[in-house]
Amino acid sequence: MSQLNAHTVVILGGAGLLGRAFSKTCVTAGARVIIVDASISGQAYAREIGADFLRADITNEKSLSSLVTTLTRRHKKIDGLVHAVYPKTKHYGASIEETTA
């Protein structure tokens, strides 16, 4: 399977339960995968499947801004983004209308 050759895919929460499946599938399909996760333990998983790793907390605006800067600097373009994160903040379980950035 090589449908994603030469494509760069960023997977937010790429070391989590669903994120791992997305990450591995994209690597298997030939993509260059960047796993973004708040947990440094995601780095070992990224290494295991042949992906890159960036640590970021998407609930923190400074961390998110730094992530965007790093991705922009390192990659000419991002072909795909998978949002596989649902952080357990005070809004956990709330409807999308009730959730803040």
C-alpha positions as CSV (number, residue, x, y, z in Angstrom):
1,M,0.0,0.0,0.0
2,S,1.6,3.3,-1.0
3,Q,-1.2,5.7,-1.7
4,L,0.3,8.3,0.6
5,N,3.9,8.3,-0.7
6,A,5.5,11.7,-0.6
7,H,2.7,13.1,1.6
8,T,3.1,14.5,5.1
9,V,0.4,13.8,7.6
10,V,0.3,15.3,11.1
11,I,-1.6,13.3,13.7
12,L,-2.7,15.2,16.8
13,G,-2.9,12.6,19.6
14,G,-1.0,10.2,17.4
15,A,0.2,8.1,20.4
16,G,-3.3,7.7,21.9
17,L,-5.7,4.8,21.5
18,L,-7.2,5.9,18.1
19,G,-4.2,8.0,17.2
20,R,-1.9,4.9,17.1
21,A,-4.2,3.2,14.6
22,F,-4.2,6.3,12.4
23,S,-0.5,6.8,12.7
24,K,0.4,3.2,11.8
25,T,-2.1,3.1,8.9
26,C,-0.6,6.3,7.4
27,V,3.0,5.0,7.8
28,T,2.0,1.7,6.2
29,A,0.4,3.7,3.3
30,G,3.8,5.4,2.8
31,A,3.2,8.8,4.4
32,R,5.7,10.7,6.4
33,V,3.9,10.9,9.7
34,I,4.4,13.4,12.5
35,I,2.9,12.2,15.7
36,V,2.0,15.1,18.0
37,D,1.2,14.2,21.6
38,A,1.4,15.7,25.0
39,S,3.0,12.6,26.4
40,I,6.7,12.1,25.8
41,S,6.0,8.4,25.8
42,G,4.6,8.9,22.3
43,Q,8.2,9.3,21.2
44,A,8.9,5.6,21.7
45,Y,5.8,4.7,19.6
46,A,6.8,7.1,16.8
47,R,10.3,5.5,16.7
48,E,8.8,2.0,16.7
49,I,6.7,2.7,13.6
50,G,9.1,5.0,11.8
51,A,7.3,8.3,12.4
52,D,8.5,11.6,13.6
53,F,7.5,13.0,17.0
54,L,6.7,16.4,18.4
55,R,5.5,17.0,21.9
56,A,2.7,19.6,22.3
57,D,-0.3,20.2,24.5
58,I,-3.2,21.4,22.3
59,T,-5.0,22.8,25.3
60,N,-2.2,25.3,25.8
61,E,-2.2,28.2,23.3
62,K,1.6,28.8,23.7
63,S,2.3,25.1,23.0
64,L,0.0,25.1,20.1
65,S,1.5,28.2,18.6
66,S,5.0,26.7,19.0
67,L,3.8,23.5,17.3
68,V,2.5,25.5,14.3
69,T,5.8,27.4,14.0
70,T,7.8,24.2,14.2
71,L,5.7,22.4,11.6
72,T,5.9,25.5,9.3
73,R,9.6,25.7,9.6
74,R,10.4,22.0,9.1
75,H,7.9,21.1,6.3
76,K,7.1,22.8,3.1
77,K,3.5,21.7,3.3
78,I,1.2,19.5,5.3
79,D,-1.0,17.2,3.2
80,G,-3.2,15.9,5.9
81,L,-4.2,16.5,9.6
82,V,-5.9,14.0,11.8
83,H,-7.4,15.3,15.1
84,A,-7.4,12.2,17.3
85,V,-7.3,14.2,20.6
86,Y,-10.0,14.7,23.2
87,P,-8.2,16.1,26.2
88,K,-9.8,15.6,29.6
89,T,-10.2,19.2,30.6
90,K,-13.1,20.7,32.6
91,H,-15.1,20.6,29.4
92,Y,-14.7,16.9,28.9
93,G,-17.9,15.4,27.7
94,A,-19.5,18.8,26.9
95,S,-21.1,19.5,23.5
96,I,-19.0,21.3,20.9
97,E,-21.0,24.4,21.4
98,E,-20.0,24.5,25.1
99,T,-16.3,23.9,24.5
100,T,-13.8,26.7,24.4
101,A,-10.5,26.7,22.5
